[in-house]
Amino acid sequence: MSKRIKSILETNSEPGSRTDWARLDALTDEDIDTSDSLPLSEALLAKAKWLMPGESLPRPAKSATVKVELNLDPQILAWFQSQGQDYERRMLAALRLYAEAHQAAA
C-alpha cells in the first residue's frame, strides 16, 4: 500500500474501526465487484477531459467570479492547499469540470 493511501486510511479511520484494512489492501482488481458501475464506453471516453497535475489552470477575470463562503472537509482543503499557492484556482477548476460533466449528462 502506498504511503499516501495508508495516510488517508489512517486519517479517516475511526477509533475502534472494524474495517479489515489488510484484507482490503490484498484485493485485486478482479476481486472488486463493479456490477453497479457504469460501463466505460467510447462515447463516455470521447467526452472525458484530460487534466495533468501542474498543468496551467485558467485564471478567470475577477469580474467573472463570485465571492462565497462554504464549509469544507478539513482534509479536502488541506489536500488542495498542499498542491500549491494557487489552490483556490485548482478548487475552481475541479468544480468547473464537475459542473460541465453533469450539465452535459442532464
The 8 nearest C-alpha neighbors of each residue, nearest first, counted from 0:
[[1, 5, 2, 24, 4, 3, 25, 21],
 [0, 2, 4, 3, 5, 6, 7, 24],
 [1, 3, 5, 4, 6, 0, 7, 8],
 [2, 4, 6, 1, 5, 7, 0, 8],
 [5, 3, 7, 1, 6, 2, 8, 0],
 [4, 6, 2, 8, 3, 7, 9, 1],
 [5, 7, 9, 3, 4, 8, 10, 2],
 [8, 6, 4, 10, 5, 9, 11, 3],
 [7, 9, 5, 11, 6, 10, 12, 4],
 [8, 10, 6, 12, 7, 11, 5, 13],
 [9, 11, 7, 8, 12, 6, 13, 5],
 [12, 10, 8, 9, 7, 13, 6, 74],
 [13, 11, 9, 10, 8, 16, 14, 7],
 [12, 14, 16, 15, 11, 10, 9, 17],
 [15, 13, 16, 12, 17, 11, 9, 10],
 [14, 16, 13, 17, 12, 18, 19, 9],
 [17, 15, 13, 14, 18, 12, 19, 20],
 [16, 18, 15, 19, 20, 13, 14, 12],
 [19, 17, 16, 20, 23, 12, 21, 22],
 [18, 20, 22, 21, 17, 23, 16, 24],
 [19, 21, 23, 22, 18, 24, 8, 25],
 [20, 22, 24, 23, 19, 25, 18, 26],
 [23, 21, 25, 24, 20, 19, 26, 18],
 [24, 22, 20, 26, 25, 21, 19, 18],
 [23, 25, 21, 22, 26, 20, 0, 27],
 [24, 26, 22, 23, 21, 27, 20, 0],
 [27, 25, 23, 24, 30, 22, 28, 31],
 [26, 28, 30, 29, 25, 31, 24, 23],
 [27, 29, 30, 31, 26, 32, 33, 25],
 [28, 30, 27, 31, 32, 26, 33, 25],
 [31, 29, 27, 28, 26, 32, 33, 25],
 [30, 32, 28, 29, 33, 27, 26, 34],
 [33, 31, 34, 30, 29, 35, 28, 36],
 [32, 34, 36, 35, 31, 37, 29, 38],
 [35, 33, 36, 32, 37, 38, 31, 30],
 [34, 36, 33, 37, 32, 38, 31, 39],
 [37, 35, 33, 34, 38, 32, 39, 31],
 [36, 38, 39, 35, 34, 33, 40, 43],
 [39, 37, 40, 36, 43, 34, 35, 33],
 [40, 38, 43, 37, 41, 44, 42, 36],
 [41, 39, 43, 42, 38, 44, 45, 37],
 [40, 42, 44, 43, 45, 39, 46, 38],
 [43, 41, 45, 40, 44, 46, 39, 47],
 [42, 44, 40, 46, 45, 41, 39, 47],
 [43, 45, 47, 41, 46, 42, 40, 39],
 [46, 44, 42, 43, 47, 41, 48, 40],
 [47, 45, 44, 43, 48, 42, 100, 41],
 [48, 46, 44, 45, 43, 49, 100, 42],
 [49, 47, 50, 46, 96, 45, 44, 100],
 [48, 50, 51, 47, 52, 46, 54, 44],
 [51, 49, 48, 52, 54, 53, 56, 55],
 [50, 52, 54, 53, 49, 55, 48, 56],
 [53, 51, 54, 50, 55, 82, 89, 56],
 [52, 54, 51, 55, 56, 82, 50, 83],
 [55, 53, 51, 52, 56, 50, 57, 89],
 [54, 56, 53, 57, 52, 51, 58, 50],
 [55, 57, 54, 58, 88, 89, 92, 53],
 [56, 58, 59, 55, 88, 92, 89, 60],
 [57, 59, 56, 60, 88, 61, 55, 92],
 [60, 58, 63, 57, 61, 64, 62, 88],
 [59, 61, 63, 62, 58, 64, 57, 65],
 [60, 62, 63, 64, 59, 65, 58, 66],
 [61, 63, 60, 64, 65, 59, 66, 58],
 [64, 62, 60, 61, 59, 65, 58, 66],
 [65, 63, 62, 61, 66, 60, 59, 67],
 [64, 66, 67, 63, 62, 61, 68, 60],
 [65, 67, 64, 68, 61, 69, 63, 62],
 [68, 66, 65, 69, 64, 70, 91, 87],
 [67, 69, 66, 70, 71, 65, 87, 64],
 [70, 68, 71, 67, 66, 72, 76, 73],
 [69, 71, 72, 68, 73, 76, 67, 75],
 [72, 70, 73, 69, 76, 75, 74, 68],
 [71, 73, 75, 74, 76, 70, 77, 69],
 [74, 72, 76, 75, 71, 77, 78, 70],
 [73, 75, 77, 72, 76, 78, 71, 79],
 [76, 74, 78, 72, 77, 73, 79, 71],
 [75, 77, 73, 79, 78, 74, 80, 72],
 [78, 76, 74, 80, 75, 79, 73, 81],
 [79, 77, 81, 75, 76, 80, 74, 82],
 [78, 80, 76, 86, 82, 81, 77, 75],
 [81, 79, 77, 86, 82, 78, 83, 76],
 [80, 82, 78, 79, 83, 77, 86, 84],
 [83, 81, 79, 80, 86, 78, 84, 85],
 [84, 82, 85, 81, 86, 80, 79, 89],
 [83, 85, 86, 80, 82, 87, 81, 88],
 [84, 86, 88, 83, 87, 89, 82, 80],
 [85, 87, 89, 80, 79, 88, 84, 83],
 [88, 86, 90, 89, 85, 91, 79, 84],
 [89, 87, 91, 90, 86, 85, 92, 58],
 [90, 88, 86, 92, 87, 91, 93, 85],
 [89, 91, 87, 93, 88, 92, 86, 94],
 [90, 92, 88, 94, 89, 93, 95, 87],
 [91, 93, 89, 95, 90, 94, 88, 96],
 [94, 92, 90, 96, 95, 91, 89, 97],
 [95, 93, 97, 91, 92, 96, 98, 90],
 [94, 96, 92, 98, 97, 93, 91, 99],
 [97, 95, 99, 93, 94, 98, 100, 92],
 [96, 98, 94, 100, 95, 99, 93, 101],
 [97, 99, 95, 101, 100, 96, 102, 94],
 [100, 98, 102, 96, 101, 97, 95, 103],
 [101, 99, 97, 103, 98, 102, 96, 104],
 [100, 102, 104, 98, 103, 99, 105, 97],
 [103, 101, 99, 105, 104, 100, 98, 97],
 [102, 104, 101, 100, 105, 99, 98, 46],
 [103, 105, 101, 102, 100, 99, 98, 43],
 [104, 102, 103, 101, 100, 99, 98, 97]]
